[in-house]
C-alpha cells in the first residue's frame, strides 16, 4: 500500500509489505513518482481520479523491483480525502490476480448495499441495507429503473464511471446523489462493475459523509479506510453477482446483507470457505457465521443444500 499526493504525483508514505514486495527501501520510494516503477502506461482512469470525476478504480500493472525483475500486480487506486479534486490518494497493490487478500482486515464494516441492474437498467438484485441507506424496502425497489433514484445532475458522472468500467473490465467508484423514500437526496459512493458476458452492471453503495470537524477526523479516516477495504474486497464479487438468481427467482435473496451476498457470490464461483475468508480478510469463523445466516434466510440447512438451490435456479433461469 502506498499514499500519494495526486496532483504532483509524489509518494508520501509506503507500507512495509510494499517495500518487501519490490525490494526498494522506503527512503527511495518516498518522494518519488510511482510511475517510475511501473512498466506500463498509466491507466486512463488516473486523470479522472486526480480531477475528482471518479473516487477510485482498479487496474493491472507490471511493477519493476529493485533486482530488475518485473512482477504483475493488481492495483486499487482511491482518493483518500473528501475534497474535490482530492489531494491524497491510496494505492492498494496486490500480487494476486484480483483484490481482496492482504492486511486490510477491519472490525468496522460500513453500511453497504450490493445489487445488480439488468440490460434494461432495472434493479433485479439488491441487499437489505437499502432500507437503512435510502429508506426503501428491498422488495419495493426490485424491478424499478435505477436512473429513477439518481439525481439528474449526477447521471453524467454515473455514465462516465460505467463507461470506464465497461471499457477497462475493472471496477470504478463514483459519487452520486440518490433519492430516498422521503424525497430527500443522499450523497452515496457507488462502486460499479460491468458483467463479462452480459449487459447491465453491479453496484456497491455506501453513504458518503463529508464531515470536517477536527474532533471527528480520526474516526472519519478510520471509516474511510474501512470503506476502501470493503470496496477492494467487493471488487472481486461484483462482476460475478449476475450469476446469482434474481430476487424474483429466489425469494429471500433481498434479505441478505452486502457481506452475505459477497460470500454467496464467492461460494457460487466454487471457492472454499477458507479461500473466501482469505480473500475477504475475514476469520473462518466469521465466514461460517455469515453462511449460517444465509442458510436461515434462504431456507436451507447446509452448504450442499445452498449450492443445490443456487444451481437449480441458475440452470432454470
PyMOL commands that set and color helices and strands:
alter all, ss='L'
color gray80, all
select helices_A, chain A and resi 16-22+26-29+34-37+46-51+130-134+138-141+146-149+152-168+214-238+241-243+253-255+258-268+273-279+284-298+303-316
alter helices_A, ss='H'
color red, helices_A
select strands_A, chain A and resi 2-5+10-14+56-64+70-79+88-94+112-117+123-126+172-179+185-194+201-207
alter strands_A, ss='S'
color yellow, strands_A
deselect
rebuild
show_as cartoon
